[in-house]
């Protein structure tokens, strides 16, 4: 995933209304009016949200006579999952090292090291 596409995907997911729309589309294709029904918004406002999702590649819009069904396009979500997985591995490795350190200090009967705080003495 290119950084620009990653940014567009995260930007699209940053809004709770758009995340709710994607959650609804996980259940299947839906018309714009059906997607708008749970929200206290106008259809043009929902359409703006849909355009952001479409530009990010998260939804596809079709045409079926008068109906314009939307469907989830999950590929960008998979790409985000893969991007996040690298950071998950990083943190799991760090936490494993912390666990090993704590087990070693506990087995040796000594408390874990603490960083010393810088104390500034005030002159009286």
C-alpha positions in Angstrom: 0.0 0.0 0.0 1.4 3.4 -0.9 1.6 6.0 1.8 -0.9 8.2 0.0 -3.4 5.4 -0.2 -2.7 4.5 3.4 -3.4 8.1 4.4 -6.6 8.2 2.5 -7.8 5.0 4.1 -7.0 6.2 7.6 -8.6 9.6 6.9 -11.8 7.8 5.7 -11.8 5.6 8.8 -11.3 8.6 11.1 -15.0 9.5 11.0 -17.5 7.5 13.1 -20.3 7.9 10.5 -18.1 6.4 7.8 -17.1 3.5 10.1 -20.8 2.8 10.8 -21.5 2.8 7.1 -18.7 0.3 6.5 -20.1 -1.9 9.3 -23.5 -1.8 7.7 -22.0 -2.8 4.3 -20.4 -5.8 5.9 -23.9 -7.3 6.0 -24.3 -6.8 2.3 -24.9 -4.3 -0.5 -27.2 -1.4 0.4 -28.8 1.6 -1.3 -27.8 5.1 -0.3 -31.2 5.7 1.3 -30.9 2.5 3.4 -27.4 3.6 4.5 -28.7 7.1 5.5 -31.7 5.9 7.5 -30.0 5.4 10.9 -28.3 8.8 10.7 -29.8 12.2 11.5 -28.3 13.6 8.2 -29.5 14.7 4.8 -28.9 12.5 1.8 -26.3 15.0 0.4 -24.4 14.7 3.7 -24.4 10.9 3.4 -23.3 11.2 -0.2 -20.3 13.2 0.8 -19.3 10.5 3.3 -19.8 7.9 0.6 -17.5 9.9 -1.8 -14.8 9.9 0.8 -15.1 6.1 1.2 -15.2 5.6 -2.5 -12.0 7.7 -3.1 -10.3 5.7 -0.4 -11.3 2.5 -2.3 -13.3 1.2 0.7 -16.6 1.1 -1.2 -17.8 0.6 -4.8 -21.0 2.1 -6.1 -23.0 0.5 -8.8 -26.1 1.4 -10.8 -29.2 -0.8 -10.9 -31.9 1.1 -12.7 -33.0 3.8 -10.1 -31.1 2.2 -7.3 -27.4 3.0 -6.6 -26.2 0.1 -4.4 -23.0 0.4 -2.5 -20.8 -2.5 -1.6 -17.8 -2.9 0.7 -14.4 -3.1 -1.0 -12.3 -4.7 1.8 -8.9 -4.7 0.1 -7.7 -1.4 1.7 -8.7 -2.8 5.1 -6.6 -5.9 4.5 -3.7 -3.6 3.6 -4.1 -1.7 6.8 -4.2 -4.9 8.7 -0.9 -6.0 7.2 0.6 -2.5 7.9 -0.5 -2.7 11.6 0.8 -6.3 11.9 4.4 -5.2 11.6 3.9 -2.9 14.6 2.1 -5.7 16.5 5.2 -7.9 16.0 7.4 -5.0 17.2 5.3 -4.6 20.4 5.0 -8.3 21.0 8.8 -8.6 20.8 9.2 -5.7 23.3 6.7 -7.2 25.7 8.3 -10.6 25.5 11.6 -9.0 26.4 10.0 -7.2 29.3 8.4 -10.4 30.5 11.8 -12.2 30.4 13.4 -9.3 32.3 10.7 -9.4 35.0 10.9 -13.1 35.4 14.7 -12.9 35.8 14.6 -10.2 38.4 11.8 -12.0 40.2 13.8 -15.2 40.2 16.8 -13.4 41.5 14.8 -11.9 44.3 15.5 -8.3 43.4 13.0 -5.5 42.4 13.0 -4.3 38.8 15.2 -1.4 38.0 13.7 2.0 38.0 14.9 5.0 36.2 16.3 7.6 38.6 14.4 10.8 38.8 16.4 14.0 38.5 16.0 15.9 41.8 16.7 19.5 41.9 17.7 21.0 45.2 16.4 24.3 46.1 18.7 26.6 48.0 17.3 28.0 51.1 
